[in-house]
Every structure is written in structure tokens, then in C-alpha cells.
Amino acid sequence: MAKVPRKRSINAYRSALLYARASLEFNQETKPLTETILPMIPKVNALINMENEWSDSVVSAKGKLLAARQEWKLQFNQLLKEFNTFDYAQIVDVQEAVLGVYPRGNRGADYVNQVQFALPVFQQVLTGEKLPANIKGKLKQILKVSDNVIKLATSLDDLLLKKEGMLEKQDALKLEINRTLDQIDKKLHKMFPYEQRYLGAFFFK
């Protein structure tokens, strides 16, 4: 009766604690039962703050990664425009190699894979001895942006991996909260043996 379903969010567990505390404090006979609830409120608040900070970090990391991918695509297009200022025969090998890794999509992890796939091609092309200076400059800029995309993608992956550990901490506290609420429920039944039908009012639904 007193337990909160495990699938509920950690915020729902906080609400359950606050509700139980308020309802138990209202009656002087049941007020002492809040002693087991009070220590858990700071714990649940800490986990909520942790989840909020993690969520904010993920949103920020996704935004930075998207911006970096768009910058990479922009630099790629500027390189192609630079090719148009040269005679085709002069840069045919470079242009064909670069066009072979031109991005064909703009969605999620696939785009990061495209950046990783194109990186060695740009690095190889840059070793050309007769490469025009402005083409070389554009290639160096793309390499710099490519490195940024890969670093941001790795950073996002690392953040997402932290979710499991965070949820494990929440599950452990959820078990502790449910155990405490169940113990309070049993004590209430002993305190009020003839008011069983009203005891549910002490707990959050």
C-alpha cells in the first residue's frame, strides 16, 4: 500500500517522502514516525540535482556537437568552392579524393562516422607536394574542425555512459524509501488497528 512503483521517477519518490512527512506530522501520535523519513529527503534531493545536472550536460553536449558538425559541413562546402577557382586538370586528383567522402546525410551518429571516414583522406591529400596554398589552408581548417567533432562526440558518449550508474544509485535509494514507507505502514496498522481503511491517506498516490 505504501510502496511507490519502481518505474516512477526519482521526483515521484521525493513527492512521496514530502507527502508522508506532512501527513504524519499533522498528528502528534504519528509525528515521531517522520524520524526515518527526514534523513532520506537530502539524499533524494542530491540524486535529483545529479540527474538535472546530467540532463543539462547532455543537452549542452548535443548542441555543441550539432554546431561542430554543421561547421564541418560548411568548411567542406567552402573547400569545394575553392576547387572551382582552379583549372580542373590541376587539382583533379585532390578533388576526386575529396568528393569521394562528401557527406550525404546530416543525422546523428552517421554524420560523426562520415567525419571519421573523411579524416584520413584529408590527411593524405594534405601531404601532396604541389598543393595550392589556399587549398592547403582549407584542408588544415577541415582537419581542425574534424578533430573537434570527434572530441565532442566522444565527450557525449562518455556522458551517456554515466546514465546507468546514476540510475543504479536511484534504484538503491528507491528500495530504501519503499522499505521505510512499508515499515511506517506496519507501525500505523499497529497504532490504529480499527482504522485500517483510513491509513492509506498517509501515503502519496
Helices and strands as residue ranges (DSSP letters): H 10-26, G 31-36, H 40-83, H 88-99, H 108-125, H 133-191, G 196-202
